[in-house]
Amino acid sequence: MIRTWLSLLLCLCVVLTGTSCQQQPSGRSTDASQGSAAPEQAAPTWKQHTDPVTLTFSGSDTSTSGNYLPKWAEDPISRMVSDLTGVTLVLEKGLEHLSASPNGSLFSLMAASNDFSDLVFFSDEFSLVSMSDASYACALDELAAAHCPDFWDGIDPLEKLNNESSDGHVYTLRVGYYDEAVYADPRIPIDVPRLMILRQDLLEQLGRPVPTSVEELESLLYLIKQRGQELDVTYPLRQINAVASPIADWMGVRQFLHWDQQTRSVRTPLRDPQWLPYLQLMNKWYRDGVLALPEEEIMRRPDNHDPYDTGDYLVDTQPLSFATASTSMSVNIAWYALRENANDQSEPFPYLILEEPLTYEGEIQFQAADHAINPKMQSNQARGGLFIAKSCLHQDRAIHFMQFLRSAEGAKLTHWGIEGVHYDYDEETGLSVRPEYRYPQETCSMNDLSKVWDSWRQDGLQYWTFMDQPWVNGMLAASPQGCYTNQDTLAARQMLIRAGVNYKAYAAKNKVPVFSFAEPEVGSADYEAYTALQDYWYQAMWEIVRSPSSQEVSSRWEAMLEQLSSMGIDAIEQGMTVRFTEALARYHEAGYFTEIQP
């Protein structure tokens, strides 16, 4: 729930225009102002019900953990929320209660005792799916119809569809969705899942321009290899593992579920034939000493990947590297790419991020997708949803409170703070954090950031973000300055924003949230089988890149395909296709994605 500011502080690279190819139902607005703070014709329902009420709250990723953090009404943000809505929250259970849970989830703890708070927030997929049930949670569509008919005003109809459960009801709105207002605003970036960072100072020393093609990048890396001793570079290119690289994207690999029109079925990225030329190239670079990989394969399947596990490898190799390709979660400039003396700002930031896709074989073959069109498909940092428990005695006020949190007014307050106190906003320049809430120039290390983050939390900033609003979140990500003052951090942030805006234009071509319904449900037999396939695949791809010859790459690739088949990938994709087509029918009925015909 508090993921946005946490992402900004703990992982700068997570922070980072385009047109959508999806069909909009006739009569529905795609106005760029949708989701923004447009003038309201009538007071929303939540403003009409502001008498005092107390609601209990629990969350698995929330402020309920830790005695050093403020309780409700101990900070100015929550006090203002109470003044506006009349709501007082009593925080009950949080992360510290998980040890008492049967399987380590807060949902299981509350379900076992049949003791749910009025409002509950979950960030793990098991709890999100389990709580989305009429036995435990109120259907937001039913509550809205009875108590808050304007609840859906300003919410993208596609987002509502994305959050429908199998029974046709909506129990939560997952955080992290990118709506049309985000895509229509040229200032707002979206997450770039894989990045490449180069040493700008060494490019200048060599008199070489920034590469614009994979072939130019290859020539540059071999030049770096040739002159490595002179440049004090041991690793021309390092990667966290074999596949976490934008080079694969640039070479046309689809690293996401997609619809194969020829076979009319869902395909995973595991057998995409475009992997083979990528693997051949990576193997050549590896054998020639251009590409460096960890001695052990690091990244497993995405939902089992801890970016902190890569820290030692990054720290050890950073001083001796020219280029780094990895996931945006793994490569954190704030931790690894800053100069040793953070106070030394006399020289320009020595790194650059490749902000636009490189061409391959003379063409842009870049493959991208909107990883937040349904946040189920995102990283753990971006997941989460707020529920109203079935046992809540004030369900009407709970839905009014959720409407406030989701509104532009509520989201600005909980995500940005108090205007004129914590931030200023201008239509031309966007969001600007007040100087007294920016970080000192020397604040670059992880420990320093944590200390400053705690001080922000004491003021209630980014602390009560149980729900988000796409445009408000987007403008926070789009702020070139944010809350930073360090020259290096600002330079990196601005590059990430430009890269995210560029990426958005390509991701717009692959905005099909129905694929999230194709994924196996957590805990199911298909889920266990698919994660086993992914675990095997990551290890096999790592071994293929490290093959002793080009011929061995091809033979190992074929052997991997055979193994995937024997492990049941055909049945997994068939199951995905069934779930996809079942969900697609609902979208077709609403007028979306009719170009996909099973």
N, C-alpha and C positions, 0 to 999 in steps of 0.2 A: 504494500500500500504506500509505503513511503519511498518507493523504488526510484522516483525520478531524481530527487536530490542525492540519494545514495549513489545512483549511477554516475551523476556528475562528479561526485567527490572521489569515489573509489575506483571509477573506471572511465576516464575521460574519453576513451575511444568508443564507448558505447554511445556517447552523445554525438552525435555527428555535429523543369519541375515536372511537370509532366502531364500527360493526358491519359485517362483510363480507357482501356479497350472494352471494359464491361459495358453492357447495355443498361441504360437507366430506364426504369418503367416510365411510360408516358404520363405526363402530368406531375411528375415529381421534380422538385427543384434541385439543381446542382449549383446553386448560387454560392459564390466563394465566401459569402458571409455566414453560411450555415455553420452553426456551432460557435460563432463569434459573439461578441457582446453587442448585438444589434438592439436598438430600442424596442422595448416590449409594448405591445398595444394594450395589454391588460395585465394587472398584477398576477404573477403565477400563483398557483395554489398554495405553495409553501408560505408565501407572504401573507396569506389570509388566515393562517393558523399558527400563531406564535405564542400562545399561552404556555406557561411553564410546564414541562414534562420531563421525566427522567427515564432514560433508556440505558439498559446495561449493554456492555460491549466486550467481546473477546476477539483475539486475532492471533494468527500464527506468524505474522510478520509485522508486528506492530509495536507501538509505544508501551504496551502493557508489560514489557520485559525490562527489568532493571529499576532499582529504586532511585537511581541518580537522575532519572528523566522526569519531566513534569507530569503531574496528573491534570485532569480536566479542570479548566478555569485557573490554573496556576501560571498560564502564559497568555499574552495578549491576543493571540489568534483564536484560541478556543473560547476566550471570554467574549470576543466579538461574534463568534459563531453562535454562542448562546444568546447574545443580545438580539441577533437577527432572527433566530429560529425558535427561541424559547427552550431549546433542547439542552439538557445536562446529561453527560455520559458518565456512567460509573464503569470503570475499567475492571474487568473481573479476571479473565484468564489470558495468558500469553505464552511465549516460548518457554518460560520457566516451568510450566506445567506439563511439558511433553514427557518428562521422565515417568509420569504416572499413567501415560497412555498405553493401551494394549499393544499398539503397533507403531508408536512414535508419532502419531498424528493427533492434533488437537480435536479434529472431528471425531475420531474414535473415542477419545476420552469423554467428550460431551455426549456422544451417542450411547455409550455404554451406561452412563448414569442418567440418560434422558434429561440432561440439564444444560440447555442451550441458553446463551445470552440472547437478548432481544436482537442485537445486531452482531454478526460474526463475519470475520474476514479471513479467508484462506488463500494461501499462495501456492500450495502444492496441488498437482493435478488430481491425485486421489481424492483429496478433500473437496475440491471444486466439483468433481463429478458426483461424489457421494452426496454432497449437500444439495445438489440440484435435483431434488426429489420432493414431491408433495408431502411426504411423511415428515420431513424435517424443515422445509423452507416454504415461505409464501411465494406464490407466483406473482411476479411484479406486474404482469399484464392484468391479472385479476384485481390486484390492489389498486392499480392505476385507474381501471375502469370504475371502481367503486368510490375511490377517495381522491383521485388526482388525475382527472381526464387529460390534462395538458402535460403529463409526465413525459410523453414521447416527443413533444414539440422540440425541434432543434436537434433531435437525435437522428442520425442517419438510419433510414429504414433497413439498410443492409446490415448495420450493426445489430439491430434487433434480431434479424434473421440469424446472424452468426451465433447468437447466444441462445437460440431456441434449443430446448432439450428434446429428447425423443417423444415426450408426451405433448409437445407443441407449446409448452409454456416457457417463459423466461424467468429464471430465478436469480440471475445476477448479470451485470454488465462487466465483463472482464476488462481490466485496465490495459492501456497500451494501444488502443485501436487508432488507426490513421483514417480519418474520414475525408470526404471530398474537400472540406475547407482546408485541410492540411495540404492536399495535393494541389489545390488551386492557388495557394499562397506561395509565391516564388521565394520567400525568405526562409521557409521552414524546411529543414533537412529531415531525413529519416535515417534509421540505423543502417550503417554499412557493415555487413557481417564479416567481410574479409578485407584486409588492408595491406598495402605495401608502403614501407617507409625507407627512404634513401638518405644517405649522407650528402646534404647539399654542399657542405664545405669541400668534400672530395670531388664532387662534380665540377665545382669551380676550379679546383686545383688542376684537374685534368683538362679543363677547357671543353667539357662535353655538355651538351644540352640535356634537358630532361627527356628521357625516352618516351616515344609516342607509340611504339609497337613492341610486341614481344620479341621480334627479331632485333630491334635496337637495344632492348634490355639485355638480350643474350650477348650481343657484341660488347656491351658495356661491362657485363659481369666477367667476361673472359679477359677484358683489358685490366680490370681490377685484380683478377687472379694473376695475370702476368706481372703486374707492378705492385703486388701485395706487400713485399718486404719494404719497398720504398714508401708505401702509403701506410704501413703498419696495420694492414688488414689481413686477417687470417681467414675470415669467412666472407666471400663475396656476397653470398645469399644464404641466409639461415631461415629455416621454417620450423615451426613447432612440431609438425608431423607431415605426412605425405600429402594430405588433402586439404589442410586448412590454409589455402592460398588463393588469392584473387587470380593468379595465373590460370587456374583451371576455368574460372568464370570467363576470363578473356578469350580462352581457347574454345568456348562454346559448350562447356559442360553445364548441365542443369543440375544444380545441387539442391533440388527440391522436388517434391511430388509434382507430377505433371500428367496431363491427359494425352494419351497417344490416340490420335484421331484414326490412324490406319487400323489399329487393332481394337479401337473403342474400349480402352481399358486404362486404368491408373498404373503409372510406372513409378517405381522408386528411382532415386539417382544411382543406385548401386551398380546397375548394369549399363549405364549410359555408354554407348560406343565411343563417345568423344573422350572418355577417360584414357583410352589407349594411346593416342598421340601425345596427350599430356604426360602420361607415365613414361613414354619413350623419351620425351624431352627431359623430364626430371631425372631419369636414370642416367642419361648422358651427362647432365650437369653434375650429378652425384659422383659418377665414376671419374670425371675430369677434375674433381675437387672444387667445383664452383658452388655446389649446393651442400649445405651442412644440415644434418638432421640430428636430433638427440640420439644418444646411444640406445635408448629404449623408446618404443612408441608411447607417446604421452596421451593423446586424446582418444577416448573411447567414443561411444555414442553421445550425441549432444546433450541428452538429459542426464548423463552421468559424468559430465566433464567439469572438473573443478579448475578454474583458471589459475588458482594460486599454486597448483602443482607444477606449473611451468616456470615459476619464479626463478628457481636456481639456474635453470638453463638460460633464461633471458639475461639474468644478471651476469653470469659467467661469460657469455658470448657477446654481449652488447658492445663493450669497448673495442672489440676486434672485428666488428662486422661493418659491412657497407650497406647491405639491404636486409630488411626483415619482412617476411610475408607470414601472416598469421590471421587468426580471428581477431576481431576488434576487442573481444574480451581479454585475450591473452596478451596483446601488445598494449601496454599502458604507458603512454609517453610520460605521464606525470611521475611514474616510478622509475623507469629505466632509461629514458632517452634524454633526460635533463643532464646538463653538465654537472660535474661533481660539486662545484661550488655554486650553489643556487643564487648566491648574492652577486655573482659575477655576471653582469648584464652588459658588459662592454662589447661583446661580440654578438653577431646575429645568431638566432637559433640555428644550430647546425644540421637540422633534419628537415625533410620535406615528405609530405604524404602525396602519393600519386592520386590526384583528385578526379581524373577521368579515366575511363577504360582504355587499355591499349588495344590497338588493332592486332589482328593475327592473320597472316597470309593476305595482307592488303585490305582486310575488311574488319569492321567492328562485329565480332561474333559474341559479344558480351551477353551473358545470361544472368538475369537478376529477377528477384521476386520480392513482393511486399511481405516481409516476415511478420508484420503486425496487423495485417488485414483481419486476422483472427489471432489474438494473443496466445492461444493455445500452442501455436507453432513457434513461439518465441523462446528466448532463454528464460531461465528461472527468475532472473532479476525483474523481468517484465510481467510476470504472471500475477494473478490475484483477482479476487472478486468479493464484493460485500453482499451479504444475504440478510434477509429479515426472517428470523426464526418463526416457525409455526406457533410456538408458545408465546410469542410476543403479545403483551396485553394492549399495546398501543400501536397496532399495525398501521392505522391511518397516519399517525404522526411519524412513524418510521418511514413510510413512503414519501411523506413531505420532506423529511430530512434528507433522504436520498436524492430527491429532486433538487434540493438546494446544493448538495455537494456536487452534483453533476452540472449544475448551471454554470455559466461563465462567471457570474458573481461569486459563487461559492468556490469554484475551482481557482479563480485568481487569488482569493483570500487564503486558501489552504496551500496553494502551490507557490504563489509569488509573495504573499504577505500582505501588509497594509499599505495601500498606495500613499505616497507622501512620507511614509515612515521607513519602509523597507525597500521600496522601489519607486521608479517613475516610469510612465509609459507615454509614448508618443507614436502616432500612426506612421510617421516618417522613419524614425529610428528604432521603434520597437521598445522592448523591455530594457531598462537600465537599473541595476541594483544600486542602491545608495552607497556612497563611499564608505560609510561607517559599517556596512555589512559585507564589504569585500575582504578578501584574504590579504594579509601582508605580502609584500613582494617576495619575501624569503620563504613563504609557505609553499613548499613543493613536496616534501617528504610525506610518506604515508602517515607517520605519526603526527606530524603537524596538521595534516588535513583532518585527521580524526579529532584532534583537539578543537579545531575551528568548527567542525561539523557539530560536535557536542554543544558548543556555545549557540549555534543556530537553533538546535533542537530545544534548548532551554527557552528560547524565545518563541517556540511553537512553529517555526518555519519548516515546511516540508515534513510536518509531524502528524497532521491530522488528515492526510490525503487518502481517505478510504476509497474514494472514487476519483476519476480524472475526467478531463474534458479535452478532446484531441487538439483543438486550436490553442487552448491555453497551454497545454503541455508543449505543443510545437513552438510557440513563441518563446518559451523558456529555453528550449534547445537552440532556437535561432539567434539568441542574443550573442553577438560577437564578444561581448565582454563578460557576460554572466556575473559572477561574483569574484572574478580573478583579477589580479594586478601583476602577477609575474609575467615578464616578457615572454619567456619560453612557453608557458602555459597558454597565453593568449595567442601566440603564433600557431601552436598546435590546434587550439580550439577553432580558429578561423579556417584552417585547412580542413578540419573535420566537417565543419558546416558546409563548406563549398563541395566537399566530396559527397556529403549526404544529400545535397540538393541535386547534384548530377545523378547520383544513384537513383533518386526518386523518379526521374524521367524514364529510366529503364524498368524499374520495378512496377511502374504503372501498367506495363504490358502483361504482367503476371499477377493480377489481383483476383484470385479465385479462392475465396475463403472456404469453399465447399471441401477443399482437400483436408481441412482440419477434422472433418467428420469421417474422412476415409481412414484416418489413423486408428489403429487398434486402441480400444479402451484400456486404460491403465489397470493392470492386474489380470487381464484376460489371457487366455492361452495364446491368442494371436500376438498380443503385446509381448509376452515372454519370448515367443519365437522370433519376432521381428528384432527385438533388442539383441538376441543371440546372433542373428544375422549381421547386425550392425557391428557388434563387437568383433566378430570374425573378419568382417570386411575391412575395418580400420587397420587391424593387424596385418591382413594380407596385403593391403595397399602399401603399407610401410615396407613390407618385405619386397614387394615388386620393385619399388623405387631403388632399393638397395641391391638389386640383382647384379650378378657379375658380368652380364652382357645384354645387348639389345635383344638377342634371340631369346634369352631367358625371360625377358620382360613379357614377350608375347606368349611363351608357353605357360608362365605363371598366371598371366591374365586368363588364359583359357581354362587353366586348372581351377582358378578362383570361380569362374562362371559355373563350372561343373559342380563345384562344392556348394555354391549358393543354390543351385537347382536341387541338389540332393538334400539340402537343409530346408527346402520347402518354400523358396521365394515365389514360385508360381502360385501356390495356394495363398500366400500372403497378399500378393497383388490382386488375386481374384477376390479375396475378402475385402480389400480396399475398394475395388471397383463396385462391389455390391453396396457397400456403405456409402460410397460417393454418389452413386446413381439414386439411391433412396433419398439422400439429402438434397440432391440436385433438383428433384421434383418440386420441392418447396420453393426453391429459388426460381425455377421456371414459372411456377404459378404466380410469383410476384414480378415476373418480367426480367429476371436477371440471367445472364450467361446462357441465353437460348442458342448461342452459336455452338455450344457443346451438346451434341446429340448422341446419347449412348446407343 
